[in-house]
Amino acid sequence: MKNKVMKIIVTTASILLIIGVSSALKNNVDLKSKEENEIFESSPDALEDTLTWDLAGDKVDPEKDYSVTVGYPHIKLNAKNTGAHSFRVEVKHNSKNTVIFNARVAADATVELVNNDSMPLVPSGAYKVTIYGGTGLPKGQVLLTQSKAPY
């Protein structure tokens, strides 16, 4: 009788141990997934590091702020003009007063510009993106992204 009781206790303890270990492993996998998501969210390809700007044609010379993260000196600008008049896109570093991009986008045209940290260098920090359309009221989309690796 004692042997049967001991076998039941050992079997029950083993089952509880297996359940506990599997639960701990599952929680560890969930924690790892959450950590990976947090890393992904703060990566340079995340939405917060990309300026996606829809120009509605309701402002004369609209402006937006943009920031380049330290260690991500390669930036790319895509501008699409869906309006009837051309506009000019300027990306300028706030404190250094360096113009990184200054491009005219014709009506019904798309322009892609890349600066792989040269001519001029792309310093980290705050930038001002301005669309100069004059009375044409710029309409279209501007996409500005940054990367660690050259485009």
C-alpha positions as CSV (number, residue, x, y, z in Angstrom):
1,M,0.0,0.0,0.0
2,K,2.8,2.4,0.9
3,N,4.4,1.8,-2.6
4,K,1.1,2.7,-4.4
5,V,0.8,5.9,-2.4
6,M,4.4,6.8,-3.1
7,K,3.9,6.1,-6.9
8,I,0.8,8.3,-6.9
9,I,2.7,11.1,-5.1
10,V,5.7,10.9,-7.4
11,T,3.5,10.8,-10.5
12,T,1.4,13.7,-9.4
13,A,4.5,15.7,-8.5
14,S,6.0,14.9,-11.9
15,I,2.9,16.0,-13.7
16,L,2.8,19.3,-11.7
17,L,6.4,19.8,-12.5
18,I,5.9,19.3,-16.2
19,I,2.9,21.7,-16.2
20,G,4.9,24.3,-14.3
21,V,7.9,24.1,-16.7
22,S,5.7,24.3,-19.8
23,S,3.9,27.3,-18.4
24,A,7.2,29.0,-17.6
25,L,8.5,28.3,-21.1
26,K,5.3,29.6,-22.7
27,N,5.5,32.8,-20.6
28,N,9.2,33.2,-21.6
29,V,8.3,32.9,-25.3
30,D,5.5,35.5,-24.9
31,L,8.0,37.9,-23.1
32,K,10.5,37.4,-25.9
33,S,7.9,38.2,-28.6
34,K,7.0,41.4,-26.7
35,E,10.7,42.4,-26.5
36,E,11.2,41.7,-30.2
37,N,8.1,43.9,-31.0
38,E,9.5,46.7,-28.9
39,I,12.8,46.5,-30.7
40,F,11.1,46.5,-34.1
41,E,8.9,49.5,-33.1
42,S,12.0,51.6,-32.3
43,S,14.0,50.6,-35.4
44,P,14.6,53.1,-38.2
45,D,12.1,51.4,-40.5
46,A,9.3,51.9,-38.0
47,L,6.5,54.4,-38.9
48,E,7.7,57.0,-36.3
49,D,11.0,57.4,-38.3
50,T,9.2,57.9,-41.6
51,L,7.5,61.1,-42.6
52,T,4.4,60.2,-44.7
53,W,2.7,63.4,-45.6
54,D,-0.5,63.8,-47.7
55,L,-0.7,67.2,-49.2
56,A,-4.3,68.2,-49.5
57,G,-3.9,71.4,-51.5
58,D,-5.3,73.5,-48.7
59,K,-2.1,75.5,-47.6
60,V,0.2,77.7,-49.6
61,D,3.6,76.7,-48.1
62,P,3.0,73.8,-45.6
63,E,5.8,72.7,-43.2
64,K,6.4,69.6,-41.1
65,D,9.1,68.6,-38.6
66,Y,11.3,65.6,-39.2
67,S,14.1,64.1,-37.1
68,V,17.1,62.0,-38.2
69,T,18.2,59.5,-35.6
70,V,21.9,59.3,-34.6
71,G,23.5,56.5,-36.7
72,Y,21.0,56.6,-39.6
73,P,22.7,59.1,-42.0
74,H,21.1,57.8,-45.2
75,I,17.8,59.4,-46.2
76,K,15.5,59.1,-49.1
77,L,12.8,61.4,-50.4
78,N,9.9,60.4,-52.6
79,A,7.6,63.2,-53.7
80,K,4.5,62.7,-55.9
81,N,2.7,65.7,-57.3
82,T,-1.0,65.1,-58.1
83,G,-1.8,68.8,-58.5
84,A,-2.0,71.1,-61.5
85,H,1.1,73.2,-60.5
86,S,4.6,72.3,-59.7
87,F,6.0,72.6,-56.1
88,R,9.4,72.6,-54.5
89,V,10.4,70.3,-51.6
90,E,13.1,71.5,-49.2
91,V,14.6,69.4,-46.3
92,K,16.7,71.6,-44.1
93,H,18.6,70.9,-40.9
94,N,17.4,73.3,-38.2
95,S,20.6,74.1,-36.3
96,K,23.2,73.6,-39.1
97,N,21.1,75.4,-41.7
98,T,22.1,72.7,-44.2
99,V,19.8,72.0,-47.1
100,I,19.8,68.2,-47.7
101,F,17.2,68.2,-50.5
102,N,15.8,71.0,-52.6
103,A,13.9,69.6,-55.6
104,R,11.2,70.8,-57.9
105,V,8.3,68.4,-58.6
106,A,6.4,69.1,-61.8
107,A,2.7,68.6,-62.0
108,D,1.7,64.9,-62.4
109,A,5.3,63.8,-61.7
110,T,7.1,61.8,-59.1
111,V,10.6,62.5,-57.9
112,E,12.9,60.2,-55.9
113,L,16.1,61.6,-54.2
114,V,18.7,59.8,-52.2
115,N,21.4,61.2,-49.9
116,N,23.7,58.5,-48.7
117,D,25.5,60.8,-46.2
118,S,27.4,62.7,-48.8
119,M,27.2,66.0,-50.7
120,P,26.1,67.3,-48.2
121,L,26.5,65.1,-45.1
122,V,23.3,64.2,-43.3
123,P,23.7,65.1,-39.6
124,S,21.3,63.7,-37.0
125,G,18.8,66.0,-35.4
126,A,15.8,68.1,-36.2
127,Y,14.8,69.1,-39.7
128,K,12.1,71.3,-41.3
129,V,10.4,69.9,-44.4
130,T,8.8,72.7,-46.4
131,I,6.7,72.5,-49.6
132,Y,6.9,75.7,-51.6
133,G,3.9,75.8,-53.9
134,G,3.1,79.5,-53.9
135,T,-0.5,80.1,-55.0
136,G,-0.5,76.6,-56.6
137,L,-1.5,75.0,-53.3
138,P,0.6,71.8,-53.4
139,K,-1.2,68.6,-53.7
140,G,0.3,65.0,-53.6
141,Q,2.4,63.0,-51.2
142,V,5.8,63.3,-49.6
143,L,7.6,60.3,-48.1
144,L,10.9,60.8,-46.2
145,T,12.7,57.7,-44.7
146,Q,16.1,57.1,-43.1
147,S,18.4,54.1,-42.9
148,K,21.7,52.8,-41.4
149,A,22.6,51.3,-44.8
150,P,22.9,53.3,-48.1
151,Y,19.9,53.1,-50.4
